[in-house]
């Protein structure tokens, strides 16, 4: 599944063109909002090879996961706001790829990517539909990396010592585009697409390494309340 920001922006623009004035208020100056929903995190993996003695072309892929999120935001002005999310770690299966495609899962990892977005919201607070864009820092934190017997046989053939691994944490950035729809003066719903630039390295207990380009795309659907 490929998600292009240009396509999302076009959809947001069409919806925004339909916006009209109502009695609703939405992220106006000094306002705090809270929303809850689900975030589906989908790594778009381009894997490097595990270094020797692994078979040449030994790569990896990373599965998707979905978790609930609580998102809080504060509006500095009618159009400028800051947003942050709280959630549980995403749990990803790691699969063999390249020369080892078909071996199935070789391990698991949990990831927690806290992000702060600085946002611009289009149109007036009274608009029924408000497209928004945002950009901000992301800290990709990896934990509970676990390999299995398949990983050991791939990285250290013939050994009975289990291979372990560690993924480097990274400070990077994310961009978002979305649209909010107001039901009344307090309640609203929104949909957001987030793209994160994320490249990291994997270090194995055998001394081998692997470069990973993850660049995940996230889709967030949420319902919120304006205080």
Secondary structure, 3 states (H helix, E strand, C coil): CCCCHHHHHHHHHHHHHCCCECCCCCCCCCCEEEEEEEEEEECCCEECCCCCCCCCCEEEEECCEEEEEEEEEEECCCCEEEEEEEECCEEEEEEEEECCCCCCEEEEEEEEEEEEEEEEECCCCCECEEEEEEEEEEEEEEEEEEECHHHHHHHCCCCCCCCCEEECCEEEEEEEEEEEEECCCCEEEEEEEEEEECEEEEEECCCCEEEEECCCEEEEEEEEEEC
